[in-house]
Amino acid sequence: MRIIGGKLKGIRFNAPTSLPVRPTTDMAKEALFNILYNAYDFEDCEVLDLFSGTGSISIEFASRGTKAVNAVDKHSGCVYWLESVIKKHELDQINTIKSDVFKFLDQHKGSYQIIFADPPYDLPNIPQIAEKVIGNKLLADNGVLVIEHPTFLKLNFLTGYKETRKYGNSSFSFFENPENE
């Protein structure tokens, strides 16, 4: 995985192959960050990275000067790997949380300007991510939830849905706080 922008721009990380991950492609990640960077002042943003895996998205946000990132994943190996990168590159704004994402969403209090979720593509309850984020009011007033999912999966029926951007077999669906509509 490669960091696209910020203070770590160009650095490549080789996560252990034993981790159960499917990292976001560089092309899709670059497109996503172009969209978000034009809409938000990252220095003022608090970010929630769900199913963080190798931490590629969390590291990208930290590299670009984001105020704070909570990275949630239930796999010990992923959390350990991300913590080693945080320590090596002094990315103190990233906080790792070892937890099942759905339990976390039910119990967590707080709000975020940007919430990114990259669940396993074969996860049957992907739509519940948006339902729980919106229902539990985890999205700040002008915040955005981005769910990466297989292109064949349609999420446009969910509350707060705004648009979907396709990048090959992957898509990003964007949601906003329905109270802002």
Secondary structure, DSSP 4 states (H G I P E B T S, - for coil): -B--SSTTTT-B----TTS---PPPHHHHHHHHHHHHHH--GGG-EEEEET-TT-HHHHHHHHTT-SEEEEEES-HHHHHHHHHHHHHHT-TTEEEEES-HHHHHHH----EEEEEE---TT-TTTHHHHHHHHHTT-EEEEEEEEEEEETT---TTSTTEEEEEEETTEEEEEEE-GGG-
